[in-house]
Amino acid sequence: MLQSYLPLPSPFVNLHIFTHSTETAIKRNKGKNKKGKKEISKIFHINRNEEKQKEKSTVESKNVKFESRIESKKKIFLESQVKDFQAACRSKQLSEIMKSNK
């Protein structure tokens, strides 16, 4: 019964209240959003720095592995060169001994 006597609110009034409240909410939240954005950017930078450190460590470990492979290949190559040289010396000595025995 009471509702029939009360005037109905205009939709324009509701729209004005809504837009006004959203504008004030946006103004109030500007500082908060900046803080939130700063925190988010800090977190992003921290995560990015961690990713860079991980990438550097993986690259360094790959470089160390690669260098150790190169060193082992050099060592194997040098050992084979020494063995070949020793074999050549032995064969030369044997050929000289054979010539002297004739």
C-alpha positions as CSV (number, residue, x, y, z in Angstrom):
1,M,0.0,0.0,0.0
2,L,2.8,2.4,0.8
3,Q,4.5,1.7,-2.4
4,S,1.6,3.0,-4.4
5,Y,1.9,6.4,-2.7
6,L,5.7,6.8,-3.2
7,P,6.9,8.3,-6.4
8,L,8.8,6.0,-8.7
9,P,12.5,6.9,-9.1
10,S,13.4,8.2,-12.5
11,P,15.9,6.1,-14.5
12,F,17.9,9.2,-15.2
13,V,18.4,9.8,-11.5
14,N,19.7,6.2,-11.1
15,L,22.0,6.7,-14.1
16,H,23.4,9.9,-12.6
17,I,24.0,8.3,-9.3
18,F,25.7,5.3,-11.0
19,T,28.0,7.4,-13.1
20,H,28.8,9.7,-10.2
21,S,29.6,6.8,-8.0
22,T,31.8,5.1,-10.6
23,E,33.7,8.4,-11.2
24,T,34.4,8.8,-7.5
25,A,35.3,5.2,-7.2
26,I,37.8,5.6,-10.1
27,K,39.2,8.7,-8.5
28,R,39.6,7.0,-5.1
29,N,41.2,3.9,-6.7
30,K,43.7,5.8,-8.8
31,G,46.3,5.8,-6.0
32,K,45.5,2.2,-5.1
33,N,45.8,1.1,-8.7
34,K,49.2,2.8,-9.0
35,K,50.3,1.0,-5.9
36,G,48.9,-2.2,-7.3
37,K,50.6,-1.6,-10.6
38,K,53.9,-0.9,-8.9
39,E,53.6,-4.1,-6.9
40,I,52.7,-6.0,-10.1
41,S,55.6,-4.5,-12.0
42,K,58.0,-5.3,-9.1
43,I,56.8,-8.8,-9.1
44,F,57.2,-9.0,-12.9
45,H,60.7,-7.5,-12.7
46,I,61.7,-9.9,-9.9
47,N,60.3,-12.8,-11.9
48,R,62.0,-11.5,-15.1
49,N,65.3,-11.1,-13.2
50,E,65.0,-14.7,-11.9
51,E,64.4,-15.9,-15.4
52,K,67.4,-14.1,-16.7
53,Q,69.6,-15.6,-13.9
54,K,68.3,-19.0,-14.8
55,E,69.0,-18.4,-18.4
56,K,72.5,-17.2,-17.6
57,S,73.2,-20.2,-15.4
58,T,71.9,-22.6,-18.0
59,V,74.0,-20.9,-20.7
60,E,77.1,-21.0,-18.4
61,S,76.6,-24.6,-17.6
62,K,76.2,-25.4,-21.3
63,N,79.4,-23.4,-22.1
64,V,81.2,-25.4,-19.4
65,K,80.0,-28.7,-20.7
66,F,80.9,-27.6,-24.3
67,E,84.4,-26.5,-23.1
68,S,84.9,-29.7,-21.3
69,R,84.0,-31.6,-24.4
70,I,86.4,-29.6,-26.4
71,E,89.2,-30.2,-23.8
72,S,88.5,-33.9,-23.8
73,K,88.6,-34.1,-27.6
74,K,91.8,-32.1,-27.7
75,K,93.3,-34.5,-25.1
76,I,92.2,-37.5,-27.1
77,F,93.6,-36.0,-30.3
78,L,96.9,-35.2,-28.7
79,E,97.2,-38.6,-27.2
80,S,96.5,-40.2,-30.6
81,Q,99.2,-37.9,-32.1
82,V,101.7,-38.9,-29.5
83,K,100.9,-42.6,-30.1
84,D,101.2,-42.1,-33.9
85,F,104.6,-40.4,-33.4
86,Q,105.8,-43.1,-31.1
87,A,104.7,-45.7,-33.6
88,A,106.5,-43.9,-36.4
89,C,109.7,-43.7,-34.3
90,R,109.5,-47.4,-33.6
91,S,109.0,-48.3,-37.2
92,K,111.9,-46.0,-38.2
93,Q,114.1,-47.5,-35.5
94,L,113.1,-51.0,-36.7
95,S,113.9,-50.1,-40.3
96,E,117.3,-48.8,-39.2
97,I,118.0,-51.9,-37.2
98,M,117.0,-54.1,-40.2
99,K,119.3,-52.1,-42.5
100,S,122.2,-52.4,-40.1
101,N,121.7,-56.1,-39.7
102,K,121.9,-56.6,-43.4
